[in-house]
């Protein structure tokens, strides 16, 4: 385990130090939850256009529950593992670029990575018949959000990898539950 943590620290420092002040504004913008509002608005429009009001309301409830689940699970893990963020870790913070506006105490696992990957998988699967390539664009967006956390100095690569894996799994589970709910609620007699 110590070797894995050491590799995570080295990879973090390498990736984090690739950054440049002239690009900091972009990565701060990418990581900001408000920046994704146009994307979410477009996806919400597509959901309502494709599935109609009743089915879309069920879908919005599932997305809300998905984000809540990934976010709160991230908090549970952070409190349970108490792994310091790079911006708080002695021996790391002295060599890292800290760009983020603030830095919480614990970082395992990244809720940003988990939320964005969970939504990407859920919506990518939901739209796979209508927009088959959408899942690739949504995963690319989730990867950008995840990398932004390393760039800004608030998460190790291991934090984002685990966050993305958990988010992807939860996104898939919620997609399957959504399918079942849609069949039960809108079954034809």
Secondary structure, 3 states (H helix, E strand, C coil): CHHHHHHHHHHHHHHHCCCCHHHHHHHHHHHCHHHHHHHHHHHHHHHHHHHHHHHHHHHHHHHHHHHHHHHHHHHHHHHHHCCECHHHCCCCCCCCCCCCCCCCCECCCCHHHHHHHHHHHHHHHHCCCCCCCHHHHHHHHHHHHHHHHHHCCCCCHHHHHHHHHHHHHHHHHHHHHHHHHHHHHCCCC
